Amino acid sequence: MSVSLAQPLIRPPAKARVDRRAVWGAVGTAAVLGVWQLAGAAGLVPSYVLPTPSQIVAAWLDAVGVIAVNLPITLQTAALGYVAGNAVAIALAIGAGLWRPAEDLVSRLAVVAHCIPTIALAPILLVIAPGSLSGVILAALGVFFATLVGMLTGMRYPDGRVTEAHHAFGGRRLTELLAVKLPYGLPGMFSGLLLGVPAAMVGALMSEYLMVGRGMGGAITAAQEQLDAARVWALCLTCALVSAVVFALVAALQRAVLPWQTEASVSYAAQGPRTSSTHAARDAVVGSLAFLVVACALWWGSLRVFGISAYLGKTPLDVLDYLVLGPDAAAHTAELLGYLWTTLGNAALGLGAGTVAAVIAAAAFSALPALREAAMPTVLLARSIPLLAMIPAIALAFGSGLLTVVALTALLSFFPTLVTVMNALDAIPRDLSDLARAYNASRADVTLRIKAVYAVPAVFQSLRITATGALLGAVVAEWLASPGGIGYFVLMSASQSKYVALWSAVVVVTIVSMGIYSLVVALESAARRRIL
């Protein structure tokens, strides 16, 4: 089964569609605000955890001057990071499309960049990237991975018939990239661009919250220190609202560029000739060695280029000695693995809860368009709230421990999965649904036999992002709100200036994240082979 990119969908007039979305969006938002206000007024939720909308509006009016000064600073940082991260991701995806052997190396390096616990980079970024540059770096890291993964996934699985026709007519590698691979990579690219909007804002806020002390992140920090929960929520929701507006603009651009609304990642086309097991093993070994050499060279080179002192910046040999070669290496490794198991358990619970909830929500939104249009503004605003700044409120609601970590990782997993799966469900060719209805297929049959099949690759595509993201989210939550896990170990190492332990923890988390990513890719390939 494959999806034709040329197949348009019959849609209602644009004006009617926009009006309907606006009406249902307003109704849904009003309903959420009404329930929120009533729950707060009845005392069901403490105001120091979740102030009522009226309290937040009053705090927002009081903070207009603060917002006017600080919001442009945060927006500039987020915009620079968004553009830089996506530009690098698109360039690397195009390069990998031109030379297939580079794809594995690019993917692995991208996973490393994505899997580094950015919160553990704070001491280093303070040295090498003072001021707003640290926010640009964090914002770029936040948007880079989703766009690259989306493009590579789509470009890796074009319709086999289109590829064969291109080769039959004498097409070259460059024209194959431009005429075949890129059209299939564009939907995944736009999924990444959409996911990157709130991620860029969160990256900018994280740097301001932890390091810079200005911008909206600095204002949120000041409000938290004053125990002014209403102002914290007012500032966070302002950032969320701006992200929602930009998200809507990117979605409008996606509809203009991709009017056929076909998600390339749901094409179950032949993947081309598979190499023999001997060649596959050889390529895996060569690729792993090449990655190791390049990664270590970049590591050493970065320490030299940025002039990081030996006291703060540790080399691969320092980490190797701490974990493997040194006299206390066995004890160090055992200690790290003990903390790691706690983090993996927390991340797995959050990832499972967030993914299941997102798939259920996507199915409900697909079956009930009015529900989707009513709920999506609230969902988008919730995702755009900087979770780092909201961890204290989450901790007050759930307590410092397992529930806070699970809640945060579930929230981080929910939105990428929801967006990716909904895009896949929107991409189902109309003729399949019409054919099913012509044969009197029930709604359940359409969901299980058509929609579920199209959603499977989308779930795996989202897991490429959320599986590693859940681990990093757990590390952040443990850093800020839980006395356990490897995030807590990193915090203690940084506070005690044990930088070799900190770097070793970062390396262990990165390696484990890469292993999780590879497992997801293997499961995705197996699922695609069963679907073919």
C-alpha positions as CSV (number, residue, x, y, z in Angstrom):
1,M,0.0,0.0,0.0
2,S,1.4,3.5,-0.8
3,V,0.2,7.0,-0.8
4,S,0.2,9.2,-3.8
5,L,1.5,12.7,-3.3
6,A,-0.5,14.0,-6.2
7,Q,-3.9,13.1,-4.8
8,P,-5.8,16.2,-3.6
9,L,-8.4,16.1,-1.0
10,I,-11.9,17.6,-1.5
11,R,-12.3,20.2,1.2
12,P,-15.0,22.8,2.0
13,P,-14.4,26.4,1.1
14,A,-11.6,28.0,3.1
15,K,-13.7,30.7,4.6
16,A,-16.3,28.3,6.0
17,R,-13.5,26.1,7.4
18,V,-11.8,28.9,9.1
19,D,-15.1,30.2,10.6
20,R,-16.0,26.8,11.9
21,R,-12.6,26.4,13.6
22,A,-12.8,29.8,15.1
23,V,-16.3,29.2,16.5
24,W,-15.5,25.8,18.0
25,G,-12.1,27.0,19.3
26,A,-13.8,29.9,21.0
27,V,-16.5,27.6,22.5
28,G,-13.9,25.1,23.8
29,T,-11.6,27.8,25.3
30,A,-14.6,29.5,27.0
31,A,-15.7,26.1,28.4
32,V,-12.2,25.4,29.8
33,L,-12.0,28.9,31.3
34,G,-15.4,28.5,32.9
35,V,-14.6,25.2,34.5
36,W,-11.3,26.5,35.7
37,Q,-12.9,29.6,37.3
38,L,-15.6,27.6,39.0
39,A,-13.1,25.0,40.3
40,G,-10.9,27.8,41.7
41,A,-13.8,29.7,43.2
42,A,-15.0,26.5,44.9
43,G,-11.6,25.9,46.4
44,L,-11.0,22.6,44.7
45,V,-7.5,23.8,43.6
46,P,-5.4,26.0,45.8
47,S,-4.7,29.4,44.3
48,Y,-1.0,29.1,45.1
49,V,-1.0,26.1,42.7
50,L,-3.5,27.2,40.0
51,P,-4.9,30.7,40.3
52,T,-8.3,31.4,38.7
53,P,-8.5,33.1,35.3
54,S,-9.8,36.3,36.9
55,Q,-6.7,36.4,39.2
56,I,-4.4,35.7,36.3
57,V,-6.0,38.5,34.2
58,A,-5.6,40.9,37.1
59,A,-2.0,39.9,37.5
60,W,-1.4,40.3,33.7
61,L,-2.8,43.8,33.7
62,D,-0.5,44.6,36.6
63,A,2.5,43.1,34.7
64,V,1.9,44.8,31.3
65,G,4.9,47.0,31.7
66,V,7.2,44.1,32.7
67,I,5.9,42.1,29.7
68,A,6.4,45.0,27.3
69,V,10.1,45.2,28.4
70,N,11.0,41.5,28.6
71,L,8.9,39.8,25.9
72,P,10.8,41.2,22.9
73,I,14.1,40.0,24.5
74,T,12.7,36.4,24.8
75,L,11.2,36.5,21.3
76,Q,14.4,37.6,19.7
77,T,16.3,34.8,21.4
78,A,13.7,32.2,20.5
79,A,13.4,33.4,16.9
80,L,17.2,33.3,16.3
81,G,17.4,29.8,17.8
82,Y,14.4,28.6,15.8
83,V,15.9,29.8,12.5
84,A,19.4,28.5,13.2
85,G,18.3,25.1,14.5
86,N,15.9,24.5,11.6
87,A,18.4,25.8,9.0
88,V,21.1,23.3,10.2
89,A,18.5,20.5,10.4
90,I,17.3,21.1,6.8
91,A,20.8,21.4,5.4
92,L,21.9,18.1,7.1
93,A,18.8,16.3,5.8
94,I,19.5,17.5,2.3
95,G,23.1,16.4,2.6
96,A,22.1,13.0,3.8
97,G,19.7,12.7,0.9
98,L,22.5,13.3,-1.6
99,W,24.8,10.7,0.0
100,R,23.0,7.9,1.7
101,P,26.1,6.6,3.8
102,A,26.1,10.0,5.5
103,E,22.5,9.5,6.8
104,D,23.5,7.1,9.6
105,L,26.3,9.4,10.7
106,V,24.0,12.5,10.6
107,S,21.3,10.6,12.5
108,R,23.7,9.5,15.2
109,L,25.2,12.9,15.7
110,A,21.7,14.5,15.8
111,V,20.7,12.0,18.4
112,V,23.8,13.0,20.5
113,A,22.9,16.7,20.2
114,H,19.3,15.9,21.2
115,C,20.2,13.6,24.0
116,I,22.6,15.8,25.9
117,P,20.8,16.9,29.1
118,T,20.8,20.7,28.3
119,I,20.2,21.5,31.9
120,A,23.6,19.9,32.7
121,L,25.2,22.2,30.2
122,A,24.3,25.3,32.2
123,P,27.8,25.7,33.9
124,I,29.5,25.3,30.5
125,L,27.2,27.6,28.7
126,L,27.8,30.3,31.3
127,V,31.4,30.2,30.2
128,I,31.2,29.8,26.4
129,A,28.0,31.6,25.7
130,P,27.3,34.6,27.9
131,G,24.1,36.6,27.6
132,S,21.4,35.7,25.1
133,L,23.7,33.4,23.1
134,S,23.1,30.6,25.6
135,G,19.3,30.9,24.9
136,V,19.9,30.8,21.2
137,I,21.9,27.6,21.6
138,L,19.2,26.0,23.8
139,A,16.4,27.1,21.4
140,A,18.3,25.7,18.4
141,L,18.9,22.4,20.2
142,G,15.2,22.2,21.0
143,V,14.0,22.6,17.4
144,F,16.9,20.9,15.5
145,F,16.1,17.2,16.2
146,A,12.4,17.1,15.4
147,T,12.8,18.8,12.0
148,L,15.8,16.6,11.0
149,V,14.0,13.4,12.1
150,G,10.8,14.4,10.3
151,M,12.6,15.1,7.0
152,L,14.8,12.0,7.1
153,T,11.9,9.7,7.9
154,G,9.9,11.0,4.9
155,M,12.9,11.0,2.6
156,R,13.8,7.5,3.6
157,Y,10.4,6.0,2.5
158,P,9.2,7.5,-0.7
159,D,6.7,5.7,-2.9
160,G,8.7,2.9,-4.6
161,R,6.8,3.4,-7.9
162,V,7.9,7.0,-8.1
163,T,11.5,6.1,-7.4
164,E,11.5,3.3,-10.0
165,A,9.9,5.6,-12.6
166,H,12.5,8.3,-11.9
167,H,15.3,5.7,-12.4
168,A,13.7,4.3,-15.5
169,F,13.7,7.8,-17.1
170,G,17.4,8.2,-16.4
171,G,17.1,10.5,-13.3
172,R,20.3,11.4,-11.5
173,R,20.9,11.6,-7.7
174,L,20.4,15.3,-7.5
175,T,17.1,15.2,-9.4
176,E,16.0,12.3,-7.3
177,L,16.6,14.4,-4.2
178,L,14.7,17.4,-5.6
179,A,11.8,15.6,-7.4
180,V,11.3,12.5,-5.2
181,K,12.8,12.6,-1.8
182,L,12.2,16.3,-0.8
183,P,8.4,16.2,-1.6
184,Y,8.1,13.2,0.7
185,G,10.3,14.9,3.3
186,L,8.3,18.2,3.4
187,P,5.4,17.0,5.5
188,G,7.8,15.6,8.1
189,M,9.8,18.9,7.9
190,F,6.6,20.9,8.7
191,S,5.8,18.6,11.6
192,G,9.2,19.4,13.0
193,L,8.7,23.1,12.3
194,L,5.4,23.0,14.2
195,L,6.8,21.1,17.1
196,G,9.8,23.6,17.2
197,V,7.6,26.7,17.8
198,P,7.0,26.0,21.5
199,A,10.3,24.2,21.9
200,A,12.2,27.4,20.8
201,M,10.3,29.4,23.3
202,V,11.0,26.9,26.1
203,G,14.7,26.9,25.2
204,A,14.9,30.7,25.4
205,L,13.0,30.8,28.7
206,M,15.2,28.0,30.1
207,S,18.4,30.0,29.6
208,E,16.8,33.1,31.0
209,Y,15.3,31.2,33.9
210,L,18.5,29.4,34.9
211,M,21.3,31.6,33.7
212,V,20.6,35.0,32.2
213,G,18.1,36.5,34.7
214,R,16.4,38.7,32.1
215,G,13.7,38.4,29.6
216,M,10.4,36.6,30.4
217,G,12.4,33.8,32.1
218,G,14.0,36.3,34.4
219,A,10.6,37.9,35.1
220,I,9.1,34.4,35.9
221,T,12.0,33.8,38.3
222,A,11.4,37.0,40.1
223,A,7.6,36.3,40.4
224,Q,8.4,32.8,41.8
225,E,10.8,34.3,44.4
226,Q,8.0,36.7,45.4
227,L,5.6,33.7,45.7
228,D,3.2,35.5,43.2
229,A,1.6,32.5,41.5
230,A,-0.9,34.6,39.6
231,R,1.9,36.6,38.0
232,V,3.9,33.4,37.2
233,W,0.9,32.0,35.3
234,A,0.2,35.4,33.6
235,L,3.8,35.5,32.3
236,C,3.8,31.9,31.3
237,L,0.5,32.1,29.5
238,T,1.6,35.2,27.6
239,C,4.6,33.2,26.2
240,A,2.2,30.3,25.5
241,L,-0.2,32.6,23.6
242,V,2.6,34.0,21.5
243,S,3.7,30.5,20.7
244,A,0.1,29.6,19.7
245,V,0.0,32.5,17.3
246,V,3.3,31.5,15.6
247,F,2.2,27.9,15.6
248,A,-1.0,28.9,13.7
249,L,1.1,30.9,11.2
250,V,3.4,27.9,10.5
251,A,0.3,25.6,10.2
252,A,-1.2,28.0,7.6
253,L,2.1,28.0,5.7
254,Q,2.0,24.2,5.8
255,R,-1.5,24.2,4.3
256,A,-0.4,26.6,1.6
257,V,2.7,24.6,0.6
258,L,1.2,21.1,1.1
259,P,-2.4,21.5,-0.1
260,W,-2.7,17.7,-0.7
261,Q,-2.1,17.1,3.1
262,T,-0.3,13.9,2.6
263,E,2.2,12.9,5.3
264,A,5.1,11.2,3.6
265,S,5.9,9.2,6.8
266,V,2.8,7.1,6.3
267,S,3.8,5.8,2.9
268,Y,4.4,2.0,3.1
269,A,6.4,1.7,0.0
270,A,9.1,-0.7,-0.8
271,Q,12.3,0.4,0.9
272,G,14.6,-0.6,-1.9
273,P,17.0,-3.5,-2.1
274,R,18.2,-4.6,1.3
275,T,21.8,-5.4,1.8
276,S,22.9,-8.8,2.9
277,S,23.5,-9.6,6.5
278,T,27.3,-9.6,5.9
279,H,27.2,-6.1,4.4
280,A,24.8,-4.9,7.0
281,A,27.1,-6.0,9.8
282,R,30.2,-4.5,8.1
283,D,28.4,-1.2,7.5
284,A,27.2,-1.1,11.1
285,V,30.7,-1.6,12.5
286,V,32.2,0.9,10.1
287,G,29.4,3.4,10.8
288,S,29.9,3.0,14.6
289,L,33.7,3.5,14.3
290,A,33.2,6.6,12.1
291,F,30.7,8.0,14.5
292,L,33.0,7.4,17.5
293,V,35.9,9.1,15.8
294,V,33.8,12.1,14.7
295,A,32.1,12.5,18.1
296,C,35.4,12.4,20.0
297,A,37.0,14.8,17.6
298,L,34.1,17.3,18.0
299,W,34.3,16.9,21.8
300,W,38.0,17.6,22.0
301,G,37.7,20.3,19.4
302,S,34.9,22.1,21.2
303,L,36.9,22.2,24.4
304,R,39.9,23.7,22.5
305,V,37.9,26.2,20.4
306,F,35.9,27.6,23.3
307,G,38.9,27.6,25.6
308,I,37.2,25.6,28.4
309,S,39.5,25.0,31.3
310,A,40.6,21.5,32.3
311,Y,38.9,22.0,35.7
312,L,35.5,22.5,34.1
313,G,35.7,20.7,30.7
314,K,36.6,17.0,30.8
315,T,37.8,15.0,27.9
316,P,36.7,11.5,26.7
317,L,39.8,10.1,28.4
318,D,38.8,11.6,31.7
319,V,35.3,10.0,31.4
320,L,36.8,6.7,30.4
321,D,39.1,6.8,33.4
322,Y,36.3,7.6,35.7
323,L,33.9,4.9,34.4
324,V,36.3,2.1,33.2
325,L,40.0,2.4,33.8
326,G,40.4,4.1,37.2
327,P,40.9,2.3,40.5
328,D,37.4,3.3,41.6
329,A,35.7,2.9,38.2
330,A,33.6,-0.1,39.2
331,A,32.1,1.8,42.2
332,H,31.5,4.9,40.0
333,T,29.8,2.9,37.3
334,A,27.6,1.0,39.8
335,E,26.6,4.3,41.5
336,L,25.6,5.9,38.1
337,L,23.7,2.8,37.0
338,G,21.7,2.8,40.2
339,Y,20.6,6.4,39.7
340,L,20.0,5.6,36.0
341,W,17.6,2.8,36.7
342,T,15.4,5.1,38.7
343,T,15.3,7.7,35.9
344,L,14.6,5.0,33.3
345,G,11.6,3.8,35.3
346,N,10.2,7.3,35.7
347,A,10.7,8.1,32.1
348,A,9.0,4.9,30.9
349,L,5.9,5.5,33.0
350,G,5.6,9.1,31.7
351,L,6.3,8.1,28.1
352,G,3.7,5.3,28.2
353,A,1.1,7.5,29.8
354,G,1.7,10.4,27.4
355,T,1.8,8.3,24.3
356,V,-1.4,6.4,25.1
357,A,-3.2,9.6,26.0
358,A,-2.1,11.3,22.8
359,V,-3.1,8.4,20.5
360,I,-6.6,8.3,22.2
361,A,-6.9,12.0,21.9
362,A,-5.9,11.9,18.2
363,A,-8.4,9.2,17.5
364,A,-11.1,11.2,19.2
365,F,-10.2,14.4,17.4
366,S,-10.2,12.5,14.1
367,A,-13.7,11.0,14.7
368,L,-15.1,14.2,16.1
369,P,-13.8,17.3,14.2
370,A,-15.8,19.7,16.4
371,L,-14.1,18.3,19.5
372,R,-10.7,18.8,17.9
373,E,-11.4,22.3,16.9
374,A,-12.7,23.1,20.4
375,A,-9.9,21.5,22.3
376,M,-6.8,22.2,20.2
377,P,-6.3,25.9,21.3
378,T,-6.2,24.7,24.9
379,V,-3.9,21.8,24.1
380,L,-1.5,24.1,22.2
381,L,-1.5,26.7,25.0
382,A,-0.8,24.0,27.6
383,R,2.2,22.7,25.5
384,S,3.5,26.2,25.0
385,I,3.7,26.9,28.8
386,P,7.4,26.6,29.8
387,L,7.2,23.5,31.9
388,L,10.5,24.2,33.5
389,A,9.0,27.3,35.2
390,M,5.9,25.3,36.1
391,I,7.7,22.4,37.8
392,P,7.3,24.1,41.2
393,A,3.5,24.2,40.7
394,I,3.5,20.6,39.5
395,A,5.5,19.6,42.6
396,L,3.0,21.4,44.9
397,A,0.2,19.5,43.2
398,F,1.8,16.0,43.1
399,G,4.5,16.3,45.7
400,S,8.3,16.0,45.2
401,G,8.9,12.6,43.8
402,L,7.7,10.0,41.3
403,L,4.4,11.6,40.4
404,T,6.0,15.0,39.5
405,V,8.6,13.3,37.2
406,V,6.0,11.1,35.6
407,A,3.6,14.0,35.1
408,L,6.3,16.1,33.4
409,T,7.5,13.4,31.1
410,A,3.9,12.5,30.2
411,L,3.3,16.2,29.2
412,L,6.5,16.3,27.2
413,S,5.5,13.1,25.3
414,F,1.8,14.0,24.7
415,F,2.1,16.9,22.3
416,P,4.6,15.6,19.7
417,T,2.7,12.4,19.5
418,L,-0.7,14.1,19.2
419,V,0.6,16.4,16.4
420,T,2.3,13.7,14.4
421,V,-0.5,11.1,14.7
422,M,-3.2,13.8,13.8
423,N,-1.1,14.7,10.7
424,A,-1.0,11.1,9.7
425,L,-4.8,10.6,10.2
426,D,-5.4,13.8,8.2
427,A,-3.3,12.3,5.4
428,I,-5.5,9.3,4.7
429,P,-6.5,9.3,1.0
430,R,-10.1,10.1,0.6
431,D,-10.7,7.2,-1.8
432,L,-9.9,4.7,0.9
433,S,-12.5,6.1,3.2
434,D,-15.0,6.4,0.4
435,L,-14.4,2.8,-0.7
436,A,-14.8,1.6,2.9
437,R,-18.1,3.4,3.2
438,A,-19.2,2.0,-0.2
439,Y,-18.8,-1.5,1.3
440,N,-20.8,-0.5,4.4
441,A,-17.8,-0.6,6.7
442,S,-18.6,0.6,10.2
443,R,-16.8,3.5,11.9
444,A,-14.9,0.9,14.0
445,D,-13.8,-0.9,10.8
446,V,-12.5,2.3,9.3
447,T,-10.7,3.1,12.5
448,L,-9.1,-0.3,13.0
449,R,-8.4,-1.3,9.3
450,I,-7.4,2.1,7.8
451,K,-6.7,4.8,10.4
452,A,-4.8,2.5,12.7
453,V,-2.6,1.3,9.9
454,Y,-1.8,4.9,8.9
455,A,-1.1,5.9,12.5
456,V,1.5,3.2,13.2
457,P,4.5,4.9,11.4
458,A,3.4,8.2,12.9
459,V,3.6,6.8,16.4
460,F,7.1,5.5,15.7
461,Q,8.1,8.8,14.2
462,S,6.9,10.6,17.3
463,L,8.7,8.0,19.5
464,R,11.9,8.9,17.9
465,I,11.5,12.3,19.5
466,T,9.6,11.5,22.7
467,A,11.4,8.3,23.8
468,T,14.6,10.2,24.2
469,G,12.8,13.4,25.2
470,A,11.1,11.5,28.1
471,L,14.4,10.5,29.5
472,L,15.7,14.1,29.3
473,G,12.5,15.4,30.8
474,A,12.9,13.0,33.7
475,V,16.4,14.2,34.2
476,V,15.2,17.8,34.3
477,A,12.4,17.0,36.7
478,E,14.7,15.1,39.0
479,W,17.2,18.0,38.9
480,L,14.5,20.5,40.1
481,A,11.9,18.5,42.1
482,S,12.9,14.9,43.0
483,P,15.6,13.6,45.4
484,G,16.5,10.7,43.2
485,G,17.5,9.6,39.7
486,I,20.4,10.7,37.6
487,G,19.1,14.2,37.4
488,Y,19.6,14.5,41.2
489,F,23.1,13.0,40.7
490,V,24.0,15.6,38.1
491,L,22.7,18.4,40.4
492,M,24.8,17.1,43.3
493,S,27.9,16.7,41.1
494,A,27.5,20.3,39.8
495,S,27.0,21.8,43.3
496,Q,30.1,19.9,44.6
497,S,32.2,20.8,41.6
498,K,32.6,17.1,40.7
499,Y,32.8,17.9,37.0
500,V,34.2,14.6,35.9
501,A,31.2,12.9,37.5
502,L,28.9,15.4,35.8
503,W,30.4,14.8,32.4
504,S,30.3,11.0,33.0
505,A,26.6,11.2,33.8
506,V,25.9,13.2,30.7
507,V,27.8,10.6,28.6
508,V,25.9,7.7,30.2
509,V,22.5,9.4,29.6
510,T,23.5,10.2,26.0
511,I,24.6,6.6,25.3
512,V,21.4,5.2,26.8
513,S,19.3,7.7,24.8
514,M,21.1,6.6,21.6
515,G,20.3,3.0,22.5
516,I,16.7,3.8,23.0
517,Y,16.6,5.7,19.7
518,S,18.1,2.7,17.9
519,L,15.6,0.4,19.5
520,V,12.7,2.6,18.3
521,V,14.2,2.7,14.8
522,A,14.5,-1.1,14.7
523,L,10.9,-1.6,15.9
524,E,9.7,0.9,13.3
525,S,11.5,-1.0,10.5
526,A,9.9,-4.3,11.8
527,A,6.5,-2.7,11.8
528,R,6.9,-1.3,8.3
529,R,7.9,-4.8,7.0
530,R,4.8,-6.3,8.5
531,I,2.6,-3.6,7.0
532,L,4.2,-4.1,3.5
